Amino acid sequence: MRSLSATLLAAQTAPSRIPYFDLKFYRGESLIADYSCSGSPTDNTARLRYLKLHEFAYGSGIDEGNTSDVTTIILNDYDRTVPDLRGCSVDIEIGDVTDEGNESSEYPRMWVYRQYEISAPSTTLTQLTLIGWADMLSIEHARADNTITNPSLTYLWNKTHTPYQIMSAILHADVSYIPFTLDALTVDDGIIDTFLPYFILNPERGKYEKKLPVLARLSYMTMCYMKPLADNHIKIVYPQEGDAADLTIYSDVAPWFYEFTEIENETIPNSIWVFCDNTNMDTTNYSWPSMKTGIAYDADSYSRLGDYIRAHYQAPTITDQTDADNRAAAILARIKSERLSQALVIPHHCGIELYDHLLVKDKRGRSAYSDHKVRVTGLTHLYSRDKGIFRLSIYGSGLANFPMYSEEEAITIAEPEITPPEILGDPSIPQYEPPDYPQLSETPIETDPKPTYPNPMIHP
């Protein structure tokens, strides 16, 4: 959880609140524009009309094939003074107006990737598409040395460095156009700073690896994950089943949720075999004279299925039995992390961040609470000044973008009061709404089986 002052923490569950946004755009060290503002309906100077901020485990929503669900800022540009912001960085801060003034929490840095100029009756707007830390790392090619003497950029760590040390080298400022700082380790899964892999960077001739896939490849050797922080810092985290809950969210008392969806999948495969220690990798018969096998299995899945469904992997450069078992355990841990898919919609909470451990207590349709653990692997912050929306969608457990009811299709129950400002202009002329503005609807998307909602007139 992000650290919040007592007044800002209290504002997250207040029945009525005024959002606050710190939006400063920089080109290098130079401030280009400051559009910080509150969400007060009386703040006529506020340019921010709409904000949808994505935080996912390995990205922020940008996808060239999908322009309808990206990190987006829409600014009121009635006087056409919004400058060209492409390439600018912005450290978005979201919070509330409290008794102590404007308070906010800082989010990982983002960059303006695309800018739209929109003109419609009674409305002129500027729309920005932003990209985040993982998107930047998926663009830049990985290098291990600042001195380029061979265009292949191939580099070998022959069991000399741990995954954490190699990640630090890939992110080092000397080989980075946009430097990120990998923070010192505060966790240990017994692999990330112990195991010494045989690791080749850019192994294929004529092909250059991007930084993010290389870092992911190293992370997949472990049971740890990369967590983005403010100021271009990246922290290594080691989520575990026994972690204490950072926040408890209820169906009937504050802090409470609008909607919670959970899907449980069977763990398949539930048995992992990793073949290791091939001393004859370069021979034509590809024999394994000293083969070691790392094995990991899920006993709970076995008890449900009545059998083990095995998956096989190869890690020929691992020569130690403990390392072989650790690799199998790491693969199984990631498969099990995908077993549970969850989605939660709550009033906006600026303290929640990736990999937090939440406890959801749901009493709807029950006489007692049903407890659900949620590991946060995705967040969507949504603010619409015109519609009075200030929400947070939380995606849990599975590390893919989990499809859920969109904000406009979720049932709204006793939402904290955020008064939208008066719409200016000729009321006979339809007001322009950008394509990805949410259209609130009481009709959920068709699913099979159909979900059951509480009666909004009765609950909570």
N, C-alpha and C positions, 0 to 999 in steps of 0.2 A: 504494500500500500504506500501511496505517496504521503508524505508528512503534511498534515493540515493543521492550521491554528484551530483553537477551540471555537472561535466564531465562524470560521469557514466550514468546519465540520458540522456545526449545528445548522448551518444554512442548507446542507445537503438533504435534510429531512424536514425543512420548514414547510408549512402548508402554503405559504405564499413567498415568492422569491423573485429577485431581479438578477438575471445572469450578468456576468462581466467577462469581456474578452480583451486580451492583450494581443494585438496584431501589429507587429513591427516588421517591416520588410527591409532586408539589408542586402547590399551588393558589396561583398567583402566586409570591410569594417564600416562602410558608409551607410547611414540610415537613408533609405529612399522614400519611404512612406510610413506613416503611423496611422492606422485605422482602429486603434483601440477604442472601445466604447462599452457602454452598458446596454442591457436589453430593455431599459426603461421606455415605456411608451411616450414619455414626455421628452426623451432625448432626441431632438430633431436633427442633431448633428451626426447621429450614428449612420455610418455608411453600410455597416454589415447587415445584409438582409437574410443571409442563409449560410449555414456551415454544416457540412457533412465530413467528418474526420474519421478515417479508418485507421485502426492499428491492428495489424495481423502479425502472426508469428514470423512470417517471411515476406512482408510487403504491406502496402497501404492502399491496395485496390486498383492501381493503375493497370490497364490491360488494353492494348491497342485494338483488340477485337470487341471490347465492351466499354463504351464511353458513358453508359448510363449509371454506373455505380463506382465512381472514383471519388477520391478526396476532393471536395469542391468548396470554394468560397465564392459567394455572390455579393458584390458591392454595389450600392446605389451610386451611380455615376451621372447624376442629373446635370452637372456642369462640365462633364468630360475632362476632368482634371486628373483622373487616375492614370499614372504614368505606365510605361512599359515595364512590367514587373517580371518578365521572363528571366529565369536564372537566379532571381533573388531567393535568399533563404529567409525563413520565418520560423521563429520559435513560438508556436501558438501556446497561449496560456488561457485556460478556461476556469472560471470561478463564479463568484457571486458578489453583489454589493452587500456588505455587512455593516454592523454598527462601527466597525473599525475602518471602513472605507472600501475601496476596491481590492478584493483579495482573489488570488488565482493560483493555479498549479500549472507548472511548465511541462509541456509535452515534447517528445523527441523532435528534433529539427526536421523541417520539410523544405522543399524547393519548388518554385513555380515552374511548371513544365509547359503549360499551355494557357493562352489568354484569349478570351472571347470578348468582342465588343457587340453588345446587343442593343438594338433600337426597336421599340414597340410603342404603340399609342400610349401617351402619358408616362412612359417609362424608358429610361436609358440606364443600362446596367453594364458592369464588367464582371465576367465570370472567369475564375481561375481554377485550373486543375493542378494539383500538387502531387509530388512524389516524395517518398520517404527514404529512410536509411537503407532498407533492403533493396529498394528499386535502384538507388544509386550504386550499391554494391553489385547489382546484377547487370550493370552497364559497363563498369570499369574492368579491364583485363587484369588478371592477377600476375604479379611478379614477385620474385624473392630477392632480387638484387637490383640496386639502382644503376649499376654499370652493365650496359647491354653490349656484350661481345659476341653473342650468338643470337640470331633472330628467332630461334626456336623457343627461347625463354624457358627451356626445360630446366628443372632443378630437382635434385634428389636429396631427401633426408633419409639416410640409410640407418634407421634405428638409432638416431642421435638426438632427436627432439620429441617431446610429448605433443599430443594434439594441441594443447593450450599454447605451447611455445611456437608451433607452426602457425597457428592462428594469429598470434602476436606479430610474427614476421610478415604475414600477408597484409596485415592492417598497419604496418609501420609507416610513419609519415614519409620516410625516404622513398617508398614505392607507392605512394598514394597521391592522387590529385586532390581528392577531398579526404583529408585524414580523419580517421576514427580512432578513438582511444579504447583499447581493451583493458578494462579495469583489472586490478589484481584479484586473484582468486580468493573467494571467501567460502567456497564449498568444495567438497571432494567426493566424487563417486568411486574413487579407487582406480579410475581409468584416465581421466582427462589430463592429469599432470603426473601420471606414473607410467602408462603404456608408451612404448617407443615404437611407432609404426615405421614400416618401409613405405615411404610416401613420395610419389612423383607428381610434380606440378607440370602441367602441359605435356602429358605423355605422348599425345598423337601429333605427328609431324604436320605442320601447317595449320594446326588448330590451337586457338588460345582460349583458355578457360576464364570465365568471369569469376569475380571474387566471391559472390554469394554461393554459387554451387561448390566452390572449393571449401569454403567455411562450413557449408552444410555437410560435405563429405567427411570432414574432420569431426564435426559434431555428432554425426551418425555413428561414429566409433564409440561414443560414450552414452551416458544416460543424462547428459546435460543439454541445455538450450541457451541460445543467445537472446538476451533481453536488451532492447534499445532504451537508452536513457537520454535526458536532456544534454545539450552541449556536445553532441556527437560522441557520447560515451556508450560503450556496449559492456554489459555485465553478463557473466556466466552464472546461470542458476541451475539448481538440481532439485526439481520438484519431486516430492515423495508422498506416498499415500498417507503417512502419519502426520503430515504437516498440520499445525493448528490453523483454524480458520482465521483469516484476516478480517472478515466481516460476515455477519449473519443478516440475511434478508428474509423478510416474512411476507406471508400472503395477506395478513390482516392488521399488522401494526407496523409502525415505522422502525427502521427503514424497510419499505415494502416494495413489491414488484407488481407490474401490470400483468405480465404474462410469463409463463415458464413452460418450455417444451423440452422433453427429454426422450431420446431414442437410445435403446440399449441393443447393441449388436453382439452376436457371438464372436468370441476370439477365434478366428480361423485365418491361418494355421495356429495351432496351439502347442506345437513342438518344433523347436528350431535346432537344426544340426548345422554346424559350421566346420567344414573340412580345412585343416590347417597343416602347416609345415611340409611344404613340397620342396625338397632340395633339388629336384630335377626339373625345374620350371622350363628350362630351355631345351630339353631333350624331345625327340620326336615322339616317343611313346608316352610322354607325360605321366610317368609313374610317380607314386607317392610312397617311397620306401619307409619313411618315418612319420606317416600321417598321424596327426592328433585331431580329435573331434571334440569341439565344444558343444554342449547340449544344454538347452533350457526348455522348460515346459510349464504350461499353465494347468495346475491341478483342478482349479475351479471349472475351467472349460471342459476338462476331461470328465468331471463328475456329471456335467449336463449332457455331453455328447456320447459318453460311454466309450470313447476311443480317442487316440491321438492322431491328428492330421498334421503330417510332417512337412516342413519346408527346408530345402537344402541351400546352403551358401558356401562359397569358397573364400578363404583368406589365406592363400598359400604362403604369405610372408610372415605370418604369425608362427612362432616356433615354441612358444611356452604354453603349457596346458592351462594355466590360470588365465592368461590372456585370451585363449580360445574360449574358455567358459564365459569370460566377461563379454566377449563379442556376441556370443549367443544370447546372453542376458540382455544386452543393450538392444539387440534387434527385437527380442520379444517384448521388452518394455515399450518400445515405440508402437508395435502392433497393438498392444493392450491399451495404449493411450488413445487409439482410434476406436476402441470398443464402444465408448459412450459419447454421444453427441448431444449437446445441450444448447439452448438459447433462452436468454432472459432479457426482458425489457423492463427498465426501472426509470424513475425520475433521475435526471442527470446527477452523477456522483463523480466529482473530479479527483477523488482519492484512489479510485480503482485503476490498476495498471495490469499489464500482461503478466501472466503466471501467478497472479494472486490466487489464493485459495478461499473460495466463498462457501458458506453453508446456507442453503436455501431451505426454509421451513415452510411447507405448504400444508394449510389446513382446509383448503377448499374441498368440499365433498367428504370431509373426514371429521371425526370427533377429536382426533389428536393430530399433532404435526407429523408429517412425513418428511424425513431429512434427506437432502440431496447435496452431495459434495460437487462443487463446480471449480475446475481448474481453468482460469481465464486464458484463452488462447486467441481471442479476437475481440475487438471493441469497435463500435461505431457510435460516434458522438453526433447527435443531430440537434440543430437549432434552426428554427424558422421564426423570424421576427414577425412576419405577416400573420402566421397561423398560431403563434403563441405556443410553440412546441420546444421543449428542452428535455431531451431524453438520452438515455444510454442503452444501446443494445449490446449484450454480452454473449459471446460465443464460448462454449466450454468444451474442454477435453480434446476433441478431435482437432488436429492441426490443419485441417482443410477449412475453407470457407463454408460454413454450414448453412444450407438454405433454410430460412425460417420465414414466418410471416413478416412482411416488410412493415416499416413503421406506420405507413398509411393504412395497412390492413389489420393492425393490431387493435383489439378492443381497448378503449381508453376508460379507465376507472378512476374517478376522483383525482384527476391530474392536478398537481400543485398549480395554483393560479399564476399565470403569466399573461398579462393583458397585452394583446397585440395593439400596435399603434393604429391610429386612424389612417385609413387609406386616403391619400390626397389625390386630386385630379378629378376629372369629369366622371361621375358615377355611371353615366350612360355608356362610357367606353370600357369594354372589358379590360381588366388589369392583366398585364403580361405575367405569365408564370413560366419560368424556364422548364425545359423538358423533364428535369429530375426533381422538380418540386413534388413533395408527397401529396397525394390526393387522399384525404381521410375517408375511410369507408367503413360501414358497419358489417360489410359482407366479407368474410374471410375467403381465402383462396380454396378451391376445391381440393380436398384430400381424401384418401381412402385408408383407414376409416376416418370419418369426420371427427374433428376435435370437439370437445365439450367445453363451453365457456360458462363462467358464472354469470348470473343475472346482474348486469351493471346497475340496476335500480336497487338491488338488495345488498351487494357486497362491494367494498368492505363495510 
